[in-house]
Amino acid sequence: MVLLISGSTRAGSTNTAALRTVQAVAPSGIEARWYGGLAELPAFVPEAPEPAPPAVLRLREQLSAADAVLFCTPEYAGTLPGSLKNLLDWTVGTGDLYEKPAAWLTVAPPGRGDGAAATLASVLGYVGAEVDEASCARLPLSRTDIGEDGLVVAPAFRADAGEVLRRLVANRRGTAGRPSAGIH
Ligand SMILES: Cc1cc2nc3c(=O)[nH]c(=O)nc-3n(C[C@H](O)[C@H](O)[C@H](O)COP(=O)(O)O)c2cc1C
């Protein structure tokens, strides 16, 4: 199972649409599960008394069940949205992401969003995730690419989104194919 985590809490989010589309086009045999708890997570408290808050326990359960995690996040003020950084802070010191294969999609146009990606890479390094750079991809999206069902309409995006998921799982299994066009 690949857990999909969007860094946007905005209704109509392009990042959320990208991951919802990944879920919709998941190749057969690959389960992509949506993580929907970002806005419910309380602010991280170091050395918080156990048991952790229910939303944090739910996050831990889903991370623990995941074979890999795929992120897609906007950039806010040159870095990650605070809500996504907060989620990641809850995993510091818990081992939830330790050695967990992880990758991200960037839907910002070239020249935008690189601060968010750089911070994500850095934080995932701190928590010991296994960043799969070959599965990371930039697939630019605009709000007009999203249909009324909240999914991306463009066939090219849908094909690349499925390929990202397939590659992330294949790399984990050590059977990666060759990179395809549009995905670095
Ligand atoms: C508070 C805030 C800060 C932002 N800061 C940046 C930024 O530093 N760099 C950037 O490229 N875009 C920035 N943006 C634009 C968003 O990254 C962009 O609108 C993105 O598409 C939002 O993602 P979403 O559609 O998934 O919500 C900012 C947007 C907001 C709301």
The ligand as an SDF file (V2000), in Angstrom:
LIG
                    3D

 31 33  0  0  0  0  0  0  0  0999 V2000
    0.2650   31.3270    2.2320 C   0  0  0  0  0  0  0  0  0  0  0  0
    0.7750   31.0400    0.8350 C   0  0  0  0  0  0  0  0  0  0  0  0
    2.1230   31.1700    0.5610 C   0  0  0  0  0  0  0  0  0  0  0  0
    2.6170   30.8750   -0.7160 C   0  0  0  0  0  0  0  0  0  0  0  0
    3.9610   30.9730   -0.9430 N   0  0  0  0  0  0  0  0  0  0  0  0
    4.4680   30.5720   -2.1390 C   0  0  0  0  0  0  0  0  0  0  0  0
    5.8740   30.5300   -2.3740 C   0  0  0  0  0  0  0  0  0  0  0  0
    6.6850   30.8800   -1.5270 O   0  0  0  0  0  0  0  0  0  0  0  0
    6.3260   30.1220   -3.5780 N   0  0  0  0  0  0  0  0  0  0  0  0
    5.4610   29.7010   -4.5640 C   0  0  0  0  0  0  0  0  0  0  0  0
    5.9260   29.2900   -5.6350 O   0  0  0  0  0  0  0  0  0  0  0  0
    4.1200   29.7230   -4.3830 N   0  0  0  0  0  0  0  0  0  0  0  0
    3.6050   30.1400   -3.1980 C   0  0  0  0  0  0  0  0  0  0  0  0
    2.2420   30.1310   -2.9770 N   0  0  0  0  0  0  0  0  0  0  0  0
    1.3620   29.6860   -4.0580 C   0  0  0  0  0  0  0  0  0  0  0  0
    0.9580   28.2220   -3.8700 C   0  0  0  0  0  0  0  0  0  0  0  0
    2.0690   27.3880   -3.7300 O   0  0  0  0  0  0  0  0  0  0  0  0
    0.1530   27.8080   -5.0890 C   0  0  0  0  0  0  0  0  0  0  0  0
   -1.0210   28.6020   -5.1620 O   0  0  0  0  0  0  0  0  0  0  0  0
   -0.2220   26.3480   -5.0640 C   0  0  0  0  0  0  0  0  0  0  0  0
   -0.7520   25.9920   -6.3000 O   0  0  0  0  0  0  0  0  0  0  0  0
   -1.2400   26.0490   -4.0020 C   0  0  0  0  0  0  0  0  0  0  0  0
   -1.4280   24.6520   -3.9840 O   0  0  0  0  0  0  0  0  0  0  0  0
   -2.8790   24.0210   -3.8820 P   0  0  0  0  0  0  0  0  0  0  0  0
   -3.5850   24.3470   -5.1730 O   0  0  0  0  0  0  0  0  0  0  0  0
   -2.6230   22.5500   -3.7630 O   0  0  0  0  0  0  0  0  0  0  0  0
   -3.5530   24.5760   -2.6780 O   0  0  0  0  0  0  0  0  0  0  0  0
    1.7320   30.4650   -1.7260 C   0  0  0  0  0  0  0  0  0  0  0  0
    0.3580   30.3440   -1.4370 C   0  0  0  0  0  0  0  0  0  0  0  0
   -0.1140   30.6230   -0.1770 C   0  0  0  0  0  0  0  0  0  0  0  0
   -1.5910   30.4370    0.1320 C   0  0  0  0  0  0  0  0  0  0  0  0
  1  2  1  0
  2  3  1  0
  2 30  2  0
  3  4  2  0
  4  5  1  0
  4 28  1  0
  5  6  2  0
  6  7  1  0
  6 13  1  0
  7  8  2  0
  7  9  1  0
  9 10  1  0
 10 11  2  0
 10 12  1  0
 12 13  2  0
 13 14  1  0
 14 15  1  0
 14 28  1  0
 15 16  1  0
 16 17  1  0
 16 18  1  0
 18 19  1  0
 18 20  1  0
 20 21  1  0
 20 22  1  0
 22 23  1  0
 23 24  1  0
 24 25  2  0
 24 26  1  0
 24 27  1  0
 28 29  2  0
 29 30  1  0
 30 31  1  0
M  END
$$$$
